[in-house]
Amino acid sequence: MEHQAATKNVRRYNHYTSVLNVNCIHLRNPWVTVWWSAAFPGFGHLHLGLYFKGFILFFWEIIINTQSKINLAIVYSFTGKMEQAKEVLDTRLLIIYLPVYIFCIWDSYRLTVDLNNHYHLAKRERAAIVPFRMNAWGINLINKRKPAVALVWSLLYPGLGSLYIHRLPSGFFAITWTATIIYFSHFLDAVNYTLMGKFQQATQILDPQWSLFLPSIYCFAVYESYILAVEYNKVYKQEQKQYLEKKYQQTKRILLHSKDCEK
């Protein structure tokens, strides 16, 4: 209700504050969004704040990739084992996979350009920003956060940086899927064998099909939490500016006007 009242008389706005999340439209480089969609379908849309579409495309990538053994074929190809790559790759699923993969890249570029245009138009309307939300489920407020802290938490475990900046949907999503991928890839077992110097056992136990997902998830979590922490700080400053202008500059104008009338 509070957000609806704040945006009642405006056509466009760039910020939405809820108990679970702060979603905002800010200027983005379309080619960066394209890169994230190419690295992992769904990440480009999550970067734009399109959770529903991003989560569905992420699930699609996990299911089709694991069933068609695309990552395993990539590993075999990079190590010169071309015949093994051909044997493990399911070409029927690969043909289904490619159109969706290309669509993710194209759609993320298109949406980034459209949202950048929307940002410029909405900025002129100066819609009010709701700085605080609270209900029975939780509390959320717009305040300054340190981007470096968000980066460090994401490096320790993907998703923690998103929780730090109160981006709960993507934060818990990243935490859950990182744990799932680490479990199926036997990544921690491989690390344990590596620390003990048992490199052959570490290589044998590590599942390349699942472990190849980890670099994309780690890098995206670090990048996303850092960039959003910077952008949320800008939203905080913008809300403070709006409040001070409304609270004090208008009062000063009224006082000056009343003095002029008395003269």
C-alpha beads as a LAMMPS data file, in Angstrom:
LAMMPS data file: protein, C-alpha beads

263 atoms
262 bonds

1 atom types
1 bond types

-500.0 500.0 xlo xhi
-500.0 500.0 ylo yhi
-500.0 500.0 zlo zhi

Masses

1 110.0

Atoms # bond

1 1 1 0.000 0.000 0.000
2 1 1 2.764 2.412 0.886
3 1 1 4.570 1.755 -2.395
4 1 1 1.336 2.194 -4.361
5 1 1 0.747 5.551 -2.682
6 1 1 4.319 6.652 -3.455
7 1 1 3.990 5.791 -7.161
8 1 1 0.307 6.674 -7.606
9 1 1 0.814 9.772 -9.731
10 1 1 3.823 8.608 -11.753
11 1 1 3.897 6.528 -14.918
12 1 1 7.325 4.963 -14.388
13 1 1 9.529 4.247 -11.384
14 1 1 12.921 2.591 -10.864
15 1 1 12.737 1.257 -7.315
16 1 1 10.559 -1.180 -5.397
17 1 1 11.025 -2.029 -1.723
18 1 1 9.403 -5.084 -0.160
19 1 1 10.076 -7.062 2.997
20 1 1 11.963 -9.706 0.992
21 1 1 13.837 -7.600 -1.500
22 1 1 14.850 -4.253 -2.948
23 1 1 14.499 -4.382 -6.711
24 1 1 15.804 -1.523 -8.791
25 1 1 16.390 -0.606 -12.416
26 1 1 19.782 0.972 -13.025
27 1 1 21.982 1.505 -16.042
28 1 1 23.620 -1.694 -17.207
29 1 1 25.973 -2.578 -20.022
30 1 1 23.994 -4.843 -22.409
31 1 1 27.123 -6.831 -23.256
32 1 1 27.701 -7.647 -19.584
33 1 1 24.184 -9.073 -19.393
34 1 1 24.855 -11.018 -22.594
35 1 1 28.019 -12.442 -21.038
36 1 1 26.160 -13.704 -17.967
37 1 1 23.455 -15.292 -20.114
38 1 1 26.135 -17.009 -22.180
39 1 1 28.017 -18.172 -19.076
40 1 1 24.868 -19.597 -17.500
41 1 1 21.350 -19.175 -18.942
42 1 1 19.176 -17.377 -16.416
43 1 1 21.931 -15.284 -14.841
44 1 1 21.409 -12.430 -17.293
45 1 1 17.733 -12.214 -16.344
46 1 1 18.483 -12.498 -12.624
47 1 1 20.946 -9.639 -13.081
48 1 1 18.071 -7.552 -14.479
49 1 1 15.840 -8.391 -11.499
50 1 1 13.577 -10.727 -13.513
51 1 1 13.408 -13.516 -10.960
52 1 1 10.631 -15.691 -12.378
53 1 1 12.132 -15.909 -15.869
54 1 1 15.663 -16.221 -14.482
55 1 1 14.827 -19.105 -12.118
56 1 1 13.007 -21.041 -14.866
57 1 1 15.902 -20.637 -17.299
58 1 1 18.344 -21.679 -14.553
59 1 1 16.361 -24.896 -13.928
60 1 1 16.264 -25.520 -17.682
61 1 1 20.049 -25.198 -17.901
62 1 1 20.654 -27.568 -14.992
63 1 1 18.249 -30.248 -16.266
64 1 1 19.175 -30.199 -19.966
65 1 1 22.905 -29.765 -19.352
66 1 1 23.169 -32.648 -16.909
67 1 1 21.012 -34.966 -19.030
68 1 1 22.803 -34.220 -22.302
69 1 1 26.272 -34.251 -20.629
70 1 1 27.277 -30.953 -22.241
71 1 1 29.773 -30.017 -19.510
72 1 1 31.368 -33.454 -19.609
73 1 1 31.722 -33.209 -23.392
74 1 1 33.334 -29.766 -22.987
75 1 1 35.894 -31.167 -20.543
76 1 1 36.729 -34.063 -22.861
77 1 1 37.043 -31.668 -25.824
78 1 1 39.409 -29.333 -23.960
79 1 1 41.585 -32.284 -22.938
80 1 1 41.792 -33.605 -26.510
81 1 1 39.494 -36.620 -25.957
82 1 1 37.242 -35.973 -28.944
83 1 1 35.934 -39.508 -29.320
84 1 1 34.838 -39.669 -25.680
85 1 1 33.171 -36.267 -26.049
86 1 1 31.137 -37.591 -28.993
87 1 1 30.166 -40.720 -27.078
88 1 1 28.843 -38.974 -23.945
89 1 1 27.038 -36.083 -25.679
90 1 1 23.317 -36.561 -26.287
91 1 1 22.769 -34.769 -29.595
92 1 1 18.957 -34.976 -29.375
93 1 1 18.894 -32.902 -26.202
94 1 1 21.645 -30.650 -27.558
95 1 1 19.416 -29.651 -30.486
96 1 1 16.654 -28.793 -28.001
97 1 1 19.133 -26.906 -25.814
98 1 1 20.657 -24.604 -28.455
99 1 1 17.565 -22.522 -29.425
100 1 1 16.794 -21.756 -25.756
101 1 1 20.447 -20.903 -25.109
102 1 1 20.507 -18.445 -28.031
103 1 1 17.163 -16.970 -26.941
104 1 1 18.541 -16.283 -23.433
105 1 1 21.412 -14.284 -24.891
106 1 1 19.209 -12.330 -27.320
107 1 1 16.442 -11.676 -24.784
108 1 1 18.810 -10.450 -22.072
109 1 1 20.402 -7.968 -24.508
110 1 1 16.994 -6.713 -25.676
111 1 1 15.670 -6.304 -22.140
112 1 1 18.796 -4.476 -20.974
113 1 1 18.435 -1.886 -23.730
114 1 1 14.712 -1.457 -22.965
115 1 1 15.284 -1.112 -19.222
116 1 1 18.068 1.429 -19.761
117 1 1 15.624 3.536 -21.782
118 1 1 13.019 3.085 -19.050
119 1 1 15.551 4.204 -16.448
120 1 1 16.128 7.534 -18.191
121 1 1 12.388 8.164 -18.591
122 1 1 11.577 7.197 -14.990
123 1 1 14.402 9.332 -13.622
124 1 1 12.644 12.446 -14.952
125 1 1 9.473 11.629 -13.005
126 1 1 11.307 11.480 -9.653
127 1 1 8.998 8.908 -8.084
128 1 1 9.184 8.705 -4.288
129 1 1 11.294 5.887 -2.815
130 1 1 9.906 3.859 0.094
131 1 1 12.866 3.500 2.521
132 1 1 11.317 1.150 5.084
133 1 1 8.970 -1.840 4.996
134 1 1 7.786 -4.048 7.837
135 1 1 5.154 -6.748 8.287
136 1 1 4.699 -9.972 10.236
137 1 1 7.352 -11.736 8.123
138 1 1 10.237 -9.335 8.470
139 1 1 11.790 -5.897 8.183
140 1 1 13.627 -4.267 5.321
141 1 1 15.166 -0.816 5.148
142 1 1 17.305 1.032 2.640
143 1 1 20.620 1.951 4.253
144 1 1 24.276 2.173 3.265
145 1 1 26.152 -1.095 2.936
146 1 1 29.799 -1.781 2.134
147 1 1 30.278 -3.345 -1.320
148 1 1 33.570 -4.944 -0.225
149 1 1 31.779 -6.773 2.599
150 1 1 29.198 -8.131 0.151
151 1 1 32.036 -9.273 -2.116
152 1 1 33.854 -11.095 0.702
153 1 1 30.736 -12.928 1.890
154 1 1 29.996 -14.045 -1.674
155 1 1 33.548 -15.328 -2.019
156 1 1 33.147 -17.371 1.150
157 1 1 29.858 -18.839 -0.057
158 1 1 27.634 -17.737 -2.976
159 1 1 24.401 -16.194 -1.741
160 1 1 25.689 -14.757 1.538
161 1 1 26.515 -11.441 -0.128
162 1 1 22.941 -11.254 -1.441
163 1 1 21.602 -11.887 2.061
164 1 1 23.834 -9.078 3.346
165 1 1 22.232 -6.587 0.953
166 1 1 18.792 -8.095 1.690
167 1 1 18.202 -9.619 -1.726
168 1 1 16.602 -12.704 -0.225
169 1 1 15.136 -14.545 -3.262
170 1 1 18.430 -14.732 -5.166
171 1 1 20.409 -15.197 -1.939
172 1 1 18.622 -18.329 -0.729
173 1 1 18.410 -19.601 -4.297
174 1 1 22.199 -19.341 -4.678
175 1 1 22.830 -20.945 -1.271
176 1 1 20.587 -23.918 -2.052
177 1 1 21.943 -24.588 -5.530
178 1 1 25.566 -24.110 -4.542
179 1 1 25.132 -26.769 -1.859
180 1 1 23.426 -29.071 -4.380
181 1 1 26.162 -28.651 -6.985
182 1 1 28.964 -29.085 -4.438
183 1 1 27.323 -32.297 -3.208
184 1 1 26.867 -33.905 -6.634
185 1 1 30.278 -32.772 -7.892
186 1 1 32.106 -34.213 -4.833
187 1 1 34.031 -30.944 -4.798
188 1 1 34.776 -30.958 -1.063
189 1 1 35.971 -34.574 -1.226
190 1 1 38.340 -33.599 -4.043
191 1 1 39.621 -30.650 -1.998
192 1 1 40.208 -32.956 0.961
193 1 1 42.214 -35.426 -1.164
194 1 1 44.179 -32.551 -2.707
195 1 1 45.185 -31.207 0.720
196 1 1 46.406 -34.678 1.649
197 1 1 48.463 -34.842 -1.556
198 1 1 46.310 -37.586 -3.114
199 1 1 45.926 -35.865 -6.481
200 1 1 44.951 -38.954 -8.471
201 1 1 42.109 -39.780 -6.086
202 1 1 40.971 -36.150 -6.166
203 1 1 40.831 -36.249 -9.971
204 1 1 38.931 -39.537 -10.002
205 1 1 36.282 -38.548 -7.456
206 1 1 35.558 -35.085 -8.913
207 1 1 32.535 -35.070 -11.233
208 1 1 33.329 -32.632 -14.085
209 1 1 29.698 -32.535 -15.241
210 1 1 28.611 -30.833 -11.982
211 1 1 31.832 -29.103 -10.963
212 1 1 31.877 -27.024 -14.163
213 1 1 28.808 -25.156 -12.845
214 1 1 30.710 -23.807 -9.833
215 1 1 32.892 -21.111 -11.488
216 1 1 29.860 -19.436 -13.068
217 1 1 27.879 -19.438 -9.828
218 1 1 30.774 -18.111 -7.733
219 1 1 31.689 -15.357 -10.194
220 1 1 28.081 -14.264 -10.683
221 1 1 27.382 -14.169 -6.935
222 1 1 30.469 -12.021 -6.317
223 1 1 29.756 -9.640 -9.187
224 1 1 26.042 -9.314 -8.460
225 1 1 26.361 -8.635 -4.727
226 1 1 29.099 -6.027 -5.247
227 1 1 27.306 -4.153 -8.044
228 1 1 23.977 -4.150 -6.228
229 1 1 25.556 -2.922 -2.995
230 1 1 26.907 0.051 -4.962
231 1 1 23.529 0.692 -6.617
232 1 1 21.595 0.370 -3.339
233 1 1 23.891 2.978 -1.812
234 1 1 22.939 5.295 -4.679
235 1 1 19.259 4.627 -3.956
236 1 1 19.874 5.469 -0.284
237 1 1 21.449 8.809 -1.217
238 1 1 18.668 9.545 -3.683
239 1 1 15.983 8.875 -1.064
240 1 1 17.797 11.108 1.433
241 1 1 17.985 13.872 -1.168
242 1 1 14.269 13.593 -1.932
243 1 1 13.400 13.731 1.769
244 1 1 15.573 16.765 2.502
245 1 1 14.271 18.648 -0.521
246 1 1 10.670 17.919 0.419
247 1 1 11.086 18.540 4.143
248 1 1 13.312 21.607 4.225
249 1 1 13.572 23.318 0.844
250 1 1 9.805 23.572 0.431
251 1 1 9.481 24.921 3.995
252 1 1 12.160 27.492 3.243
253 1 1 10.325 28.574 0.075
254 1 1 7.056 28.961 2.004
255 1 1 8.754 31.112 4.659
256 1 1 10.406 33.296 2.034
257 1 1 7.118 33.660 0.184
258 1 1 5.261 34.640 3.368
259 1 1 7.903 37.289 4.166
260 1 1 7.596 38.706 0.675
261 1 1 3.824 38.915 1.073
262 1 1 4.211 40.768 4.389
263 1 1 6.459 43.326 2.722

Bonds

1 1 1 2
2 1 2 3
3 1 3 4
4 1 4 5
5 1 5 6
6 1 6 7
7 1 7 8
8 1 8 9
9 1 9 10
10 1 10 11
11 1 11 12
12 1 12 13
13 1 13 14
14 1 14 15
15 1 15 16
16 1 16 17
17 1 17 18
18 1 18 19
19 1 19 20
20 1 20 21
21 1 21 22
22 1 22 23
23 1 23 24
24 1 24 25
25 1 25 26
26 1 26 27
27 1 27 28
28 1 28 29
29 1 29 30
30 1 30 31
31 1 31 32
32 1 32 33
33 1 33 34
34 1 34 35
35 1 35 36
36 1 36 37
37 1 37 38
38 1 38 39
39 1 39 40
40 1 40 41
41 1 41 42
42 1 42 43
43 1 43 44
44 1 44 45
45 1 45 46
46 1 46 47
47 1 47 48
48 1 48 49
49 1 49 50
50 1 50 51
51 1 51 52
52 1 52 53
53 1 53 54
54 1 54 55
55 1 55 56
56 1 56 57
57 1 57 58
58 1 58 59
59 1 59 60
60 1 60 61
61 1 61 62
62 1 62 63
63 1 63 64
64 1 64 65
65 1 65 66
66 1 66 67
67 1 67 68
68 1 68 69
69 1 69 70
70 1 70 71
71 1 71 72
72 1 72 73
73 1 73 74
74 1 74 75
75 1 75 76
76 1 76 77
77 1 77 78
78 1 78 79
79 1 79 80
80 1 80 81
81 1 81 82
82 1 82 83
83 1 83 84
84 1 84 85
85 1 85 86
86 1 86 87
87 1 87 88
88 1 88 89
89 1 89 90
90 1 90 91
91 1 91 92
92 1 92 93
93 1 93 94
94 1 94 95
95 1 95 96
96 1 96 97
97 1 97 98
98 1 98 99
99 1 99 100
100 1 100 101
101 1 101 102
102 1 102 103
103 1 103 104
104 1 104 105
105 1 105 106
106 1 106 107
107 1 107 108
108 1 108 109
109 1 109 110
110 1 110 111
111 1 111 112
112 1 112 113
113 1 113 114
114 1 114 115
115 1 115 116
116 1 116 117
117 1 117 118
118 1 118 119
119 1 119 120
120 1 120 121
121 1 121 122
122 1 122 123
123 1 123 124
124 1 124 125
125 1 125 126
126 1 126 127
127 1 127 128
128 1 128 129
129 1 129 130
130 1 130 131
131 1 131 132
132 1 132 133
133 1 133 134
134 1 134 135
135 1 135 136
136 1 136 137
137 1 137 138
138 1 138 139
139 1 139 140
140 1 140 141
141 1 141 142
142 1 142 143
143 1 143 144
144 1 144 145
145 1 145 146
146 1 146 147
147 1 147 148
148 1 148 149
149 1 149 150
150 1 150 151
151 1 151 152
152 1 152 153
153 1 153 154
154 1 154 155
155 1 155 156
156 1 156 157
157 1 157 158
158 1 158 159
159 1 159 160
160 1 160 161
161 1 161 162
162 1 162 163
163 1 163 164
164 1 164 165
165 1 165 166
166 1 166 167
167 1 167 168
168 1 168 169
169 1 169 170
170 1 170 171
171 1 171 172
172 1 172 173
173 1 173 174
174 1 174 175
175 1 175 176
176 1 176 177
177 1 177 178
178 1 178 179
179 1 179 180
180 1 180 181
181 1 181 182
182 1 182 183
183 1 183 184
184 1 184 185
185 1 185 186
186 1 186 187
187 1 187 188
188 1 188 189
189 1 189 190
190 1 190 191
191 1 191 192
192 1 192 193
193 1 193 194
194 1 194 195
195 1 195 196
196 1 196 197
197 1 197 198
198 1 198 199
199 1 199 200
200 1 200 201
201 1 201 202
202 1 202 203
203 1 203 204
204 1 204 205
205 1 205 206
206 1 206 207
207 1 207 208
208 1 208 209
209 1 209 210
210 1 210 211
211 1 211 212
212 1 212 213
213 1 213 214
214 1 214 215
215 1 215 216
216 1 216 217
217 1 217 218
218 1 218 219
219 1 219 220
220 1 220 221
221 1 221 222
222 1 222 223
223 1 223 224
224 1 224 225
225 1 225 226
226 1 226 227
227 1 227 228
228 1 228 229
229 1 229 230
230 1 230 231
231 1 231 232
232 1 232 233
233 1 233 234
234 1 234 235
235 1 235 236
236 1 236 237
237 1 237 238
238 1 238 239
239 1 239 240
240 1 240 241
241 1 241 242
242 1 242 243
243 1 243 244
244 1 244 245
245 1 245 246
246 1 246 247
247 1 247 248
248 1 248 249
249 1 249 250
250 1 250 251
251 1 251 252
252 1 252 253
253 1 253 254
254 1 254 255
255 1 255 256
256 1 256 257
257 1 257 258
258 1 258 259
259 1 259 260
260 1 260 261
261 1 261 262
262 1 262 263
